[in-house]
Amino acid sequence: MDLVQMETFLAVAEERSFSRAAARLHRTQPAVSQAIAKLEGELGEVLFERSSRDGTLTDAGEVLREYASKLLNLRNEAAGALTELRELHRGRLNLAANEYTCLYLLPLLDEFRRQNPRIKLAVQRTLASRISDEVLMHSVELGVLSFRPDDTQVKSMVVYRDELAFVVNPRHALASADKVSIRQLGAQNFIAHNIPSPQRQKVIQAFKRHKTPLQMGVELPSLEAIKRFVEMGNGVALVPGLTVRTELQSGALVRVQVPELQIERKLRLVYRRQASLSHAALAFLKVVEAYAAAHGDPYCFQQERGM
């Protein structure tokens, strides 16, 4: 029993004639009769009164008619829903990002919503170390990472270039300096993030190379808390530049250049290599590409080599 058989059955029932049903379906009458006979054989029930010439339904036929109508209505609804997806009139896009990378997403999500207001967006806050796994487990379609994923099943696209920023509050002794050496930072109290990351290791190694102590007297669970604590005068911090744009513009924090700590951070959009991305995800990638083309550095849209 398939949908073509249901369609044929309903045509006969509604037209009350095998010949008119055949004309409606653009088929021959023998083909219609054969399809009905096959359906009756599969069900083990007679669906039409053979003594009647107007396609009168039997009791079994009346029961099947209701279900056949539901099945075909569902088929039409499914086809309509898929059309809406293709035309971006409905759908959902799930992304994964951490506290930092979510800031990169905001202007892109704003532009995407302007173009596709009916698509539901959900950004799941996830530890960076877990984002590739979430993508591979189909929990989300796209993720944002600040490091290149190791898993070859994950494809990555560089979409933003950032760097670490050394920041102090305006009253700090180093606030008036345009540039300082890493060796001048040995006595400073660093407010650090308590989640391990590749960038944290790069900073630790940089201090070791320059034989300078790194004092991380306070570790906090979020970048927002780190910024606020530095603003209060409790120390200094190395944070992603993207996260302190507002504070630097307002004067709440001051950035000081440290040549030895010029550490670049590339943000990447990641997704499953073999994925058939949804229409919503493909539309989002187009927004990312167009936004990079329109705004330029630090935005970009560049597939990584070997990926």
Secondary structure, DSSP 4 states (H G I P E B T S, - for coil): --HHHHHHHHHHHHHTSHHHHHHHHT--HHHHHHHHHHHHHHHTS--B-TT-SS--B-HHHHHHHHHHHHHHHHHHHHHHHHHHHHTTSS-EEEEEE-TTHHHHHHHHHHHHHHH-TTSEEEEEE--HHHHHHHHHTTS-SEEEESS----TTEEEEEEEEEEEEEEE-TTSTTTT-SB--GGGGTT-EEEEESS--HHHHHHHHHHHHTT---EEEEEES-HHHHHHHHHTTS-BEEEEGGGGHHHHHHTSSEE-B-GGG--EEEEEEEEETT----HHHHHHHHHHHHHHHHH-TTEEEEEPTT-
